Amino acid sequence: MSAFTGSASDTASVPGAGADLLAALLDGMDAALCAFAADGTVTHWNREAERILGWSAAEAVGRHGFEGWAARPADAEDVLRRLMGAMNGPGRQVHELALLRKDGGRVLVRSQSAGVRGADGAPAGVYCAFSEVHVQLDLERSVALSEALFDDAPWGVVLVDADLRPATVNGHAARAFGTARTALLGRPLGDVIVHGAEELEGALQHVLAEGTPPTPAEVWVTLRTAAGERRRCWRSGFVRLASPMAEEPVPLGVAWLFQDVTEERLAIREADRMRFRWSQLHRAGAAAAECEDPAEAMAVLLDFTLAGFADHALVDRVAGDRRLTRAFTTPVPPPGPASPVVGGNIPLRYGPRHPALQAWDRVGTVRASAGRTAEVWADAHLWPGEAAHAICVALRSRGRTLGVVTFLRSSCRPAFEREDVVFAEAVASRVAAVLDLPPAAETSSP
């Protein structure tokens, strides 16, 4: 190899286009590189080696080992022995060496050295790449961090390319999406996210254009999985990735890190909702207590408790054996205050399996939903046309059933759940107490 048999001077001075190209390549490397002939003479010394140690190629090339210039006398022989040991050994050898800068300061470097053989196969010398230990440690930490994020991280990590398609996905993220790691690669996010993909892609585009946001963001998504659709909340952090090799930052994509906080968010939301509802119920009781007329108190109770709970409220009063008459109702369409029904003594034509009659029979609570035919279902139950979900509660006072209160939601709202039953029954107990009061005309003084 001519690199080890040329003159002992700066590589740029070696004649021939091949030598010029080799010198340019060596000087353009990010790592420090030097080479030794078989007798330990320095044959090559690039600019990064000069930057680290301060010795120029003209000062380094042609010297025997590091003695008298780049290593202390006590260390020089051992340093050269360890480096030249790679000439006859297999593969690369890694060493940590204490070298001297030109200004006299010491620097600890980590080297990788390997032997070079000539055209006849005989050992011809050694080349050695080295960098400062702290730089090498930074690199190793970066590599170790990347491997840890993609193997053991307790949160999802997705590397998204500039086209907003996943390029790398760790195991945690794949489990969060409900797919295999390779199944997500190169696919648009909309293939696995039913709702929320546009918001997520908008966040990624913003990061590519503006840089890393200062705080995490919470993103709600609905995932398409083999088991059906799942709605999740992910607390997400985004980091823009740019190439360190370009003169100007060139976006390579975005590192997206996220944690599933769905249960936490739902618990907080439920706590806020229940706090609001019970606050409304407390205010309703206080306001109703100031009403002289039971009918006015009933309207106040219903108006306060409908907020955030239902779209309509109906109060049906017992008027004989399995007969109910409409006593109070909210206007159609809403909004508006609940009010007594004028001429409401005509029995309602409820069918035998009507939810209100079922609640009466069970002396309890019945929930019902329309399914797809909401308008037909509501009309058949004599409810407002937009009603799609209902909860009926028997009104009990002094051991008697006085009627049934019905709360209705439209199809754009979720069905009533078990948590809603508790609140509906609490409202019903107060409505029943008011309904059991005699009319204002009967209690007024003559």
Disulfide bonds with the S-S distance in Angstrom:
none
